[in-house]
Amino acid sequence: MALIVLRIVFILVAAGVGITVIQVDAFRSALQDQPFWAFVGVLVLALAVIGIDIFVKNKRYDTISGVYFGLLVGLSLTYILGLITQVWFPADNPGAVTAHRALQLVVGMVLCYSCISLVLQTKDDFRFIIPYVEFAKEVKGPKPYVLDTSIVIDGRIADVVETGFFDNVLIMPRFVLAELQGIADSSDKLKRSRGRRGLDILNRLRNNDQVDLKIHDRETPDMEGQPVDMKLVLLAKLLEGKIVTGDYNLNKVAKLHNVEVINLNEIANALKPVFLPGEHLSVRIVKKGEEDSQGVGYLDDGTMIVVEGGREHINSQVRILVTSVLQTSAGRMIFGRYEANEGGPSGGGQKTPANTSA
């Protein structure tokens, strides 16, 4: 309702401006005594502005505020320079006054553009400082998540985000995107397919209305000449965000610099089902183990199960008793003892925990 009232008032104001314009002698002579067209032109301009406002739904607050601030600074500087240079143009000389106004228009045009461009390019690093008081950019809401190349190529980030588990702003640095494009253009077929998969994942995230994905273009001077991993760490510190990765080495480097890391591999391991010694489960034996009597099977999530007495039951679905669980840096391993077959050969590899204590 407030917007409707605002637009009606804007049209009425435009009509008043149009009436004022047609009363100016200069416009009358320029329009050959047909001021009606000036009035219509002002109204058409007002309707065009309202139309653009209606059809442009997604307005970026940071961009709009940057334009306003840059325009304000540009006009202020133009006015100050106009006052300073006014003494060079005598007021009793009409030609000098006209030249001064023309100069102000040119200077104002250049300054407004320069100020707006500067603010838009530096809005992420904007700091306005007064002695003893500093107004710095604040990150609203949760910390942003900075994506690295490996996690985009991995593809699981899209599935995780779509579940609503991550609702933070996702930051895709331009240098990571450039590395991804380089991989996609590689002459190696495997690398090329991985790079293209990463680009497909990015397009999937960008086309999801529920995902706030931003491309970060700026690089600070201390990022120049640094490898991509170090750039990610520096950017995460700058934005006070977290790095989302599956790279073990990047995980270690980030922690050395006190940057928080979200490792999807660690999340995946944490979400794997927990089996306690004494519980029963069903697994398909797929190969021999290292010991003479051992067989090896896998759960659906990739967890390795070493079955004592399972070598003679390869390609069979068997019931085992869990004897111990080993957590390693590579994941979780389950050790069990063969108890009985469950219907012969099977290709499912499904687990059916019975939660039975020994």
Residue pairs with C-beta under 8 A, 6 or more apart in sequence:
7 50
7 53
10 46
10 49
10 50
11 43
11 46
11 47
11 50
14 42
14 43
14 45
14 46
15 39
15 42
15 43
17 42
18 38
18 39
18 40
18 41
18 42
18 43
19 39
21 27
21 35
21 38
21 39
21 42
22 28
22 35
22 36
22 38
22 39
23 35
27 35
27 38
28 35
31 37
31 38
62 123
63 120
66 116
66 119
66 120
66 123
67 116
67 119
67 120
69 119
70 112
70 115
70 116
70 117
70 118
70 119
70 120
71 112
71 115
71 116
73 115
73 119
74 108
74 111
74 112
74 113
74 114
74 115
74 116
75 108
75 111
75 112
77 111
77 115
78 104
78 107
78 108
78 111
78 112
81 104
81 107
81 111
82 100
82 104
82 107
85 100
85 103
86 100
88 100
89 96
89 97
89 99
89 100
90 96
91 97
119 126
121 218
122 218
123 137
124 137
124 216
124 218
124 239
125 137
125 218
125 220
125 238
126 136
126 137
127 134
127 135
127 136
127 137
128 134
128 135
128 136
129 135
139 239
139 240
139 241
141 168
141 169
142 167
142 168
142 169
143 168
143 239
143 240
143 241
143 242
143 260
144 168
144 169
144 170
144 171
144 239
144 241
144 242
145 166
145 168
145 169
145 170
145 171
145 241
145 242
145 243
145 244
145 262
146 171
146 173
146 232
146 235
146 236
146 239
146 241
146 242
146 243
146 244
147 157
147 170
147 171
147 172
147 173
147 176
147 244
148 176
148 228
148 229
148 232
148 243
148 244
148 245
148 247
148 250
149 176
149 179
149 180
149 183
149 198
149 228
150 245
150 246
150 247
150 250
151 157
151 244
151 245
151 246
151 247
151 264
152 172
152 176
152 180
152 198
152 201
152 202
153 180
153 183
153 194
153 195
153 197
153 198
153 201
154 246
154 264
155 197
155 198
155 201
156 264
156 268
157 166
157 201
157 205
157 244
157 264
158 201
158 204
158 205
160 166
160 264
160 267
161 170
161 205
161 208
161 211
162 208
162 210
162 211
164 210
166 244
168 212
169 212
169 213
169 214
170 205
170 211
170 212
170 213
170 214
170 244
171 214
171 216
171 235
171 239
171 241
172 202
172 213
172 214
172 215
172 216
173 215
173 216
173 231
173 232
173 235
174 215
174 216
174 217
174 219
175 219
175 223
175 228
175 231
176 228
176 232
177 202
177 215
179 228
180 195
180 198
180 199
180 202
181 195
181 199
182 195
183 191
183 192
183 194
183 195
183 198
184 192
184 195
184 196
184 198
184 199
185 192
185 195
186 192
186 195
202 213
205 211
205 213
206 213
216 235
216 239
219 231
220 234
220 238
222 234
223 230
223 231
223 234
223 235
226 234
229 247
229 249
229 250
229 253
230 253
232 243
232 245
232 250
232 254
233 243
233 250
233 253
233 254
233 257
233 259
235 241
236 242
236 243
236 254
236 259
236 260
237 257
237 259
241 260
242 259
242 260
242 261
242 262
243 250
243 254
243 259
243 260
243 261
243 262
244 261
244 262
244 264
245 251
245 254
245 261
245 262
245 263
245 264
246 263
246 264
246 265
248 265
250 261
251 261
251 263
254 260
254 261
255 261
268 301
269 331
269 332
272 299
272 301
272 303
272 331
272 332
273 299
273 301
273 351
273 353
274 325
275 281
275 322
275 325
275 334
275 353
276 322
276 325
276 357
277 322
277 323
277 324
277 325
277 358
278 321
278 322
278 356
278 357
278 358
279 321
279 322
279 353
279 354
279 355
279 356
279 357
280 319
280 320
280 321
280 322
280 339
280 353
280 354
280 356
281 305
281 319
281 320
281 322
281 336
281 351
281 352
281 353
281 354
282 317
282 318
282 319
282 320
282 342
282 350
282 351
282 352
283 297
283 298
283 299
283 305
283 307
283 317
283 318
283 320
283 336
283 349
283 351
284 297
284 315
284 316
284 317
284 318
284 346
284 347
284 348
284 349
285 295
285 296
285 297
285 307
285 310
285 311
285 313
285 314
285 315
285 316
285 318
286 296
286 297
286 298
286 314
286 315
286 349
287 295
287 296
287 314
288 294
288 295
288 296
288 311
288 314
289 295
289 296
289 306
289 307
289 310
289 311
291 308
292 311
293 308
293 309
293 310
293 311
294 306
294 307
294 308
294 309
294 310
294 311
295 306
295 307
295 309
295 310
295 311
295 312
295 313
295 314
295 338
296 304
296 305
296 306
296 307
296 310
297 304
297 305
297 307
297 310
297 318
297 349
298 304
298 305
298 349
299 305
299 334
299 349
299 351
300 349
300 350
300 351
302 331
303 331
303 332
303 333
303 334
304 331
304 333
304 334
305 320
305 333
305 334
305 335
305 336
306 333
306 334
306 335
306 336
307 313
307 318
307 320
307 336
307 337
307 338
308 323
308 335
308 336
308 337
308 338
309 337
309 338
310 318
310 320
310 338
313 338
313 341
315 345
316 341
316 344
316 345
316 346
317 341
317 342
317 343
317 344
317 345
317 346
317 348
318 338
318 339
318 340
318 341
318 342
319 339
319 340
319 341
319 342
320 336
320 337
320 338
320 339
321 336
321 337
321 339
321 358
322 334
322 335
322 336
323 335
323 336
323 337
324 334
324 335
325 332
325 333
325 334
325 335
326 332
326 333
326 334
326 335
327 333
